[in-house]
Amino acid sequence: MGMYDYFLNSPYCFSYFGRLRPKQLLRHLRGFHFSSFGFVLQTIFICPSHECNANCVHCYEKFTHEKFKHSLSTDQVKNIIDQFHKLKGYLVIFCSGEFLMRKDALQILSYAQSKNLATAITTNGILLDEKKINELVKAGINSLFVSIDSANPERHDHLRGVPGCFDKAVNGIRLAKARGITTAIWTYISRSNSEEIEGIAKLGKQLGVDGVYSYLPLLSGNFFNRFDENLTALERNMYRKRFRYLPNLNFEFSSEKDICTGGGRYHVCVMPSGDVTFCPPVPYSYGNIHSKPLKDCVVEVRKDFKKFIVQGSCQGQCPVNFPEYRKNCNAKFIYEEPKP
């Protein structure tokens, strides 16, 4: 089940839409109508900066960023929001690095809200104290996605490279729920982290989150050439069956026939460099918003979506995991490829 199928086919959908302001809800409903005819880019991930206060083992951004310290300015982010707004989109997700480290984070959130766009952020939770939660509420945030890698505090802190990270993330979830923010846990499953998912789902139930969303292996960043971390189709199906009794757990791909929700199907991503990609973990550029309109970049993204996913065999997992996409996509690799 892709992320947007997850929104629409789980109880999370009702709490998510229930927290939209009337004008936001109207924009969403219009978007769903027009997107059925292929006219609307529903969602955009905006990654303003790679700056982060964690050092995750599995980080999908860890290529050679010492040479690529890109960052979008406040005005550039607002311009992307404006272009997305004109395309009739309705949900902006701010992610990559740690978005809350940006001094203009609240300003950017408020700007998107002023356009009647729903907003969400992904976060490691380190900065989610009571003051920050109150500021996010004031900025009008709709949804908060907090990353949890293990229900064991020591294990989570090790994977994130930050002592005390687990306690801060869990406390942030509790604070957000208390203030009425739709809050979900984002996590992942890979060969070395495959036994964590059940505990995370149970933790989510205990905390009363609106859902637990799990990625299957993303061979990007630190895992770019770690094909040993990937799962076979047989193993993916095994985990889907094994954990189907957990009603609050949703996998990114619920079957081997599921296809990517990125690539312009529901969303694209704008990286800190301005490059437009399938989604945040896929480091292949279809144009740069500094020199090409977002709309034109989306057209190019959708060509490869059709070629590799609709007409091809890149299904059941992230396109970046497929050698045929890496070798033959009509896009530019935006980092230096890490050594195996």
C-alpha positions in Angstrom: 0.0 0.0 0.0 1.6 3.3 -1.1 1.6 6.3 1.1 -1.5 7.9 -0.5 -3.3 4.6 -0.6 -2.4 4.5 3.1 -4.0 7.9 3.6 -7.2 6.9 1.8 -7.7 3.3 3.1 -7.0 3.6 6.8 -8.5 5.3 9.8 -5.6 7.8 9.5 -7.5 9.3 6.5 -10.3 10.4 8.7 -8.2 12.1 11.3 -6.0 13.6 8.6 -8.8 15.2 6.7 -10.6 16.1 9.9 -7.9 18.4 10.8 -7.9 20.4 7.6 -9.4 23.9 7.5 -12.5 24.2 5.3 -10.6 25.9 2.4 -7.9 23.2 2.6 -10.5 20.5 2.5 -12.2 22.1 -0.5 -8.8 22.3 -2.3 -8.2 18.6 -1.5 -11.5 17.5 -2.8 -11.1 19.5 -6.0 -7.6 18.0 -6.3 -8.9 14.4 -6.0 -11.4 15.1 -8.7 -9.0 16.6 -11.2 -6.2 14.2 -10.3 -8.4 11.3 -11.5 -8.0 12.8 -15.0 -4.2 13.2 -14.6 -4.3 17.0 -14.2 -3.0 17.4 -10.7 0.3 16.9 -8.9 -1.2 16.1 -5.6 1.8 16.4 -3.3 5.3 17.7 -3.2 8.2 16.9 -1.0 10.4 19.9 -0.5 13.9 19.3 1.0 15.3 22.7 1.8 18.6 21.5 3.2 20.7 18.4 4.0 21.6 19.8 7.5 20.8 17.4 10.2 21.5 16.8 13.9 21.6 13.0 13.6 23.9 10.5 11.8 21.7 7.6 10.8 23.2 4.3 9.8 20.6 4.0 7.0 20.5 7.7 5.9 19.4 8.0 2.3 21.1 11.4 1.9 24.6 10.3 2.8 26.5 10.4 -0.4 29.3 12.9 -0.6 27.5 15.9 0.8 30.7 17.7 2.0 31.0 18.6 -1.7 27.3 19.2 -2.1 26.2 21.5 0.7 23.3 22.9 -1.2 20.5 24.7 0.5 17.3 26.4 -0.8 16.8 30.0 0.4 13.5 31.1 1.9 12.5 32.9 -1.3 13.4 29.8 -3.4 11.2 27.6 -1.2 8.3 30.0 -1.5 8.7 30.1 -5.3 8.4 26.3 -5.3 5.3 26.5 -3.2 3.9 29.1 -5.6 4.6 26.9 -8.6 3.0 23.9 -6.9 0.0 25.9 -5.9 -0.5 26.9 -9.5 -0.5 23.2 -10.5 -3.5 22.8 -8.1 -1.6 20.6 -5.6 -2.7 20.5 -2.0 -0.1 18.9 0.3 3.4 20.0 1.0 5.7 17.7 3.0 8.9 19.3 4.2 11.7 16.7 4.8 15.3 15.8 4.4 18.0 16.6 6.8 16.2 17.9 9.9 13.7 20.6 8.6 13.2 22.0 12.1 16.8 23.1 12.2 16.1 25.8 9.7 15.5 29.3 11.2 12.8 29.9 8.6 10.9 26.6 9.1 7.9 28.2 10.8 7.8 31.0 8.2 7.8 28.5 5.4 5.1 26.4 7.0 2.9 29.5 7.5 3.5 30.6 3.9 2.2 27.3 2.6 -0.8 27.5 4.9 -1.5 31.0 3.6 -2.0 29.3 0.2 -4.5 26.9 1.7 -2.1 24.1 1.3 -2.0 21.3 3.9 1.5 20.9 5.4 3.4 18.1 7.0 7.0 17.6 8.1 9.2 14.6 8.7 11.4 14.8 11.7 13.7 12.7 13.9 12.0 14.3 16.9 15.1 15.6 18.6 13.8 19.2 18.6 10.2 18.4 19.5 9.9 20.0 22.9 6.7 21.8 24.2 7.8 25.1 22.8 8.4 23.8 19.3 5.1 21.9 19.3 3.2 25.1 20.2 5.0 27.0 17.4 4.1 24.3 14.9 0.4 24.5 16.0 0.6 28.3 15.6 2.1 27.9 12.1 -0.9 25.7 11.2 0.8 22.3 10.6 -1.6 19.5 9.7 0.6 16.4 10.1 3.8 15.3 11.7 5.8 12.2 10.7 8.3 11.1 13.4 11.0 8.6 12.5 11.4 5.6 14.9 13.9 2.9 14.0 13.4 0.6 17.1 11.2 0.4 20.1 14.3 -0.3 22.1 15.7 3.1 23.2 19.4 2.0 23.0 19.0 0.4 19.6 17.2 3.4 18.2 19.8 5.8 19.6 22.6 3.7 18.1 20.9 3.7 14.6 20.4 7.4 14.8 23.8 8.2 16.3 22.4 10.5 19.0 22.1 9.5 22.7 18.7 10.3 24.1 17.1 10.6 20.6 14.5 8.0 21.4 13.1 9.7 24.5 12.9 13.0 22.7 11.1 11.5 19.7 8.6 9.7 21.9 8.0 12.7 24.1 7.5 14.8 20.9 4.9 12.4 19.7 3.0 12.6 23.0 3.1 16.4 22.9 1.9 16.5 19.3 -1.0 14.2 20.0 -1.9 16.2 23.1 -2.2 19.3 20.9 -4.3 17.6 18.3 -1.7 17.2 15.5 -2.2 14.2 13.3 1.0 12.2 14.1 2.3 9.1 12.5 5.5 7.0 12.9 7.7 6.5 9.9 10.1 3.6 9.9 11.8 1.1 7.6 12.6 -2.5 7.3 15.8 -3.9 5.9 17.7 -7.1 6.3 19.6 -5.8 9.3 16.6 -4.1 10.9 13.9 -6.7 10.0 13.0 -7.6 13.6 12.2 -4.1 14.8 8.9 -3.6 13.0 6.6 -5.5 15.3 7.9 -3.6 18.4 7.5 -0.2 16.6 3.9 -1.0 15.6 3.1 -1.9 19.2 4.8 1.3 20.4 2.7 3.2 17.9 -0.4 1.7 19.4 0.7 2.5 22.9 1.3 6.1 21.9 -2.0 6.4 20.1 -0.4 7.5 16.8 -2.6 7.8 13.7 -0.6 5.1 11.9 2.7 3.4 11.5 4.1 3.6 8.0 7.0 1.4 7.0 9.3 1.7 4.0 10.8 -1.5 2.6 14.5 -1.2 1.9 15.6 2.0 0.2 19.0 1.4 -1.5 20.0 5.0 -1.4 22.5 7.1 0.5 24.4 4.9 2.9 22.6 1.9 1.5 23.1 2.9 -2.2 25.3 -0.2 -3.0 24.1 -2.3 -0.1 22.2 -4.8 -2.1 22.8 -7.2 0.8 20.3 -5.0 2.8 17.6 -5.6 0.3 14.9 -8.2 0.6 13.8 -10.7 -2.0 10.3 -10.8 -3.3 9.7 -13.9 -1.2 11.0 -12.2 1.9 8.9 -9.1 1.3 5.8 -11.2 1.0 6.8 -13.1 4.2 6.9 -9.9 6.2 3.7 -8.7 4.7 1.9 -11.9 5.8 3.7 -12.1 9.1 2.6 -8.6 10.2 -0.8 -8.3 8.6 -2.4 -8.8 12.0 -1.1 -5.4 13.0 -4.0 -3.1 11.9 -2.0 0.2 12.4 1.0 -0.9 10.3 1.1 -0.1 6.6 3.9 -1.0 4.3 4.9 1.3 1.5 4.3 -1.5 -1.0 1.6 -3.9 0.2 2.1 -6.4 -2.6 4.6 -7.1 -5.4 2.1 -5.5 -7.8 2.0 -2.2 -6.0 3.7 0.7 -7.9 5.6 3.7 -6.8 3.5 6.7 -5.6 6.3 9.1 -6.7 7.5 10.0 -10.2 4.6 12.4 -10.7 1.9 9.8 -10.1 1.0 11.5 -6.8 4.2 13.4 -5.9 7.7 14.5 -6.9 10.5 15.9 -4.8 12.6 19.1 -5.0 16.1 18.5 -3.5 18.3 21.1 -1.7 20.1 21.6 -5.0 16.8 22.5 -6.7 16.8 19.2 -8.6 13.5 17.5 -9.2 13.4 13.8 -8.5 10.9 10.9 -8.2 11.0 11.3 -4.4 13.5 12.2 -1.6 15.5 8.8 -1.7 15.8 8.7 -5.5 18.9 10.8 -6.4 18.2 11.2 -10.2 17.4 14.7 -11.5 14.8 15.5 -14.2 15.6 19.2 -14.2 16.4 21.9 -11.8 13.9 24.5 -10.6 16.6 27.2 -10.8 16.6 26.9 -14.6 13.4 25.0 -15.5 9.7 25.4 -14.3 8.5 22.8 -11.9 5.7 21.9 -14.4 8.2 21.0 -17.1 10.3 18.9 -14.7 7.2 17.0 -13.8 6.5 16.2 -17.4 10.0 14.6 -17.7 9.6 12.7 -14.5 6.3 11.2 -15.7 8.0 9.9 -18.9 10.3 7.6 -16.8 7.4 6.7 -14.5 5.6 5.4 -17.5 8.6 3.7 -19.0 10.0 1.9 -16.0 6.9 1.4 -13.8 3.7 1.4 -15.9 5.3 -0.4 -18.9 8.3 -1.9 -17.1 8.9 -4.2 -14.2 10.0 -1.7 -11.5 7.2 -2.7 -9.1 6.9 -3.9 -5.5 9.7 -1.8 -4.2 11.4 1.6 -4.8 12.6 2.3 -8.3 16.1 3.2 -7.0 16.5 -0.5 -6.1 16.3 -1.6 -9.7 19.6 -1.7 -11.7 17.6 -1.1 -14.9 16.3 2.2 -13.6 19.7 3.3 -12.4 21.4 2.5 -15.7 18.7 3.5 -18.2 16.6 6.3 -16.7 16.5 9.6 -18.6 17.9 11.5 -15.6 21.2 12.7 -14.2 22.7 11.2 -11.0 23.0 14.2 -8.7 25.8 13.1 -6.4 29.1 11.3 -6.8 28.3 7.6 -6.6 29.5 6.1 -3.4 32.0 3.3 -3.5 30.7 -0.2 -2.9 
